[in-house]
Amino acid sequence: MKKVWLMTTAVVAFAGAAAAQDLTIGGFLEFEAAYGENYDLGEGRSIDNLDYGVDGRLNFDYSNSTKSGLEYGMHFELDLYSSDATGTPYPWDILDGGQSAVSFNDGYVFINSALGNVKMGDTGSAGDATDVIYNVPFVQTGVSGALDIASFEPAEQEQIFYQNAFLGVNFEASVDDDSNWGLGIGYSADVGGVNVALGLSAREEVLAGSLVATAGGLTAGVNYAMEEVGATTEYIATSVAYNMGALTVGTGVETRISHDIVSGEEYESNYFIGASYELADGLTFTAGASNLDSDSANNGSITGGFTGGNSDVWGDLEGRSWVAGASVKVAF
């Protein structure tokens, strides 16, 4: 992260008085390469065995405080993703064979006080459950094709978000202008030298929980999510990762269980293994492999071939395939 120091000089009655304000700019750019039978990073129709992608982000953070100790500021992000780009803005380019987008992500103003922390804007819904599959380095690159329930992840919408902590327990609550709500509870403690973190998330039609234990460089976790939208969908993930300074290795598995009224109960599972190495400050190399179910995102490798534009419309295709990938990331 780089800090840009701004000096503002008051005028009129306060001529000559100056106040230091803090603007922090950070981000990353990552080049990704993946190889798999009929695999595409952009989930488009330009399916190929080898595919490249570019992922990037710019973060802007500003903070200041009053003489009474009230902290205020803002945060926003610009996201970039490109794979088999056609020049058509996302999401319409998926239909044209690729994905290329620069989009406004989280953006909010905040006010922090002894009464708690309030964010107003595109904050993401409240929740403290963690999807532990992202502890595996390979999954973090975005070339894996994870199955996680979309609505288990924080929603990108305008809301009012409140957070506070009491006796070591973190509480979060959010509500948007359509009365969609989110709640989160988190707690962590040291138990015999092992840090144990519990997280719960609740939203309309979604309930999720996670348990993560860390001892030394070893981290293991499990999480569960259930979604009730028309039918019941369950998501279970487990992972183990080990950090040895600059090197991190990990493995994990995720399973999505769909309870469909027509087709009955269906199981889809993905398996991952990966490693990352920080060669220098901000320079990281990642590599790994995954064994994907036919319905996984980005994976059209099944015998029936590609039949749709995303992970939910592959049709009645069966089969599995291996995907290997690597990335180089520069962060600042």
Secondary structure, 3 states (H helix, E strand, C coil): CEEEEEEEECCHHHCCCEEEEEEEEEEEEEEEEEEEEEECCCCCCCCEEEEEEEEEEEEEEEEEECCCCCEEEEEEEEEEEEECCCCCCCCHHHHHCCEEEEEEEEEEEEEEECCEEEEEEECCCCCCCCCHHHHCHHHHCCCCCCCCCHHHCCCCCEEEEEEEEECCEEEEEEEECCCCEEEEEEEEEEECCEEEEEEEEEECCEEEEEEEEEECCEEEEEEEEEEECCCEEEEEEEEEEEEECCEEEEEEEEEEEEEECCCEEEEEEEEEEEEEEEEECCEEEEEEEEEEECCCCCECCCCCCCCCCCCCCCCCCCCEEEEEEEEEEEEC
